[in-house]
Amino acid sequence: MEYIIEMLGITKMFPGVIANDNITLQLRKGEIHALLGENGAGKSTLMSVLFGLYRPDQGAIRLNGQEVQIKDPNDANRLGIGMVHQHFKLVHNFTVIENIVLGIESTRHGFLSMDKAKKKVMELSDRYNLKVDPEALISDITVGMQQRVEILKMLYRDNEILIFDEPTAVLTPQEIEDLMEIMRGLTKEGKSILFITHKLKEIMAVADRCTVLRKGKYVGTAEVAAVTKEDLSEMMVGRKVSFAVEKKSFQPEKDVFEVRNLTVKSRHNQKNAVRNVSFKVRRNEILCIAGIDGNGQSELVYALTGLQPVVSGQLIMNGQDITKASIRQRNAGGIGHIPEDRHKHGLILDYSLAENLVLKNYYTEDFQHRGFIQFDAMYDYANRLIQEFDIRSGQGPYTPARSMSGGNQQKAILAREIDGNPDVLIAVQPTRGLDVGAIEYIHKQLVDQRDAGKAVLLVSLELDEVMNLSDRILVIFEGEMVAELNPEETTIQELGLYMAGSKRGKVQ
């Protein structure tokens, strides 16, 4: 069998962790090969070895049967290997075209000459149906478009082997469909794709073969056409995974949190992103706000949690008006917040896990004495949460948050927010970018909060999550609530119509 790339017996170690333990991966020319595993299974590490970001401690890499040394990404690029990282590597105040040629600019007499580059970019854009505007600033385009710029960067460098690291984690359902089409088009042109993911639905839709890693070890490679979603999830987690959410019957109690006629400005322009929105969240209930990304959900959550001021309207928590309360007052008053961007608003990445776990209560008597942090108390507390929430970290409470996998970063935020015993827990895309094992865990924690008499406000783009978890659904479209639905009585198709704005219903 001819393989374009072979990674043979790759081992890579970090302090306290063997990230890749003797892994072999073989990619055929012209195939889409999925690399599947839980968060922290070693997928990104393995691809970083192939792209030259890490040097392997053992093992060899062969390209078309010949052994190659990849010391850095420039070597990888010279060998025709390109990578779209999970967190894009783009300069936000540069244009699309400037980002694409960055590092391999052509110059004449010391000046940038862009004409040839622009022509090539437009040809590639048309050929692969990428539809990007070369003159647009990165800061002005959607996340889905930014990803297309990353793909164009690889094509512009004539890369033949394309690595996609969690490419759908930040995309809307429609953008995911478009990306799948683009990937199929790339392989038709003879490109070979390695596709890191933990979304089984996507593997079934687009991959030819799938290699599974678990805890840094190779589990096996399967022909996708010959296996089921359940087979793959069992290979990945090592046990059967429940795709259904277990919860008691719905018995809401009194209102905890009320939003009255709320209007909030957009973060991007002078328009109002949230317009005259009212709703209540009750104890023992998971209320879900569903909508396509960019319809005002972020601004709504920022206003509720104090990250952004309101234009007009009122927020009432347990009978108290908190519209002008500070973030700390809201936290102390019973609001927990799992933010949509865990790196920007959830964690301080250069702090240790223990420091991140006390971010909301370091100033209380439990953790400080006369203005000095009591480190013993902080580490004891962190160790308790690590045990209780199964947070996996190489160096326990001393682990830098930056070095933890996405799933464990999310568990750390969840642990901190739930342990604060909030009356209302606002969970925004709590499972974005997580694998089935971590999703199952986080869903269970949210249901446990609801069953313990808390109010949970869930904001999600994942239709399956909305249908499985919520007791009541509010649909947001262009900053307004356009429907209130009962998940027992509605379908995913109907929900999709409201989300796209092609149908409107009644809101209580």
Summary of the structure (lengths in Angstrom):
residues: 508
radius of gyration: 24.0
end to end distance: 62.7
largest distance: 74.2
contacts: 1675
relative contact order: 0.11
helix: 35%
strand: 27%
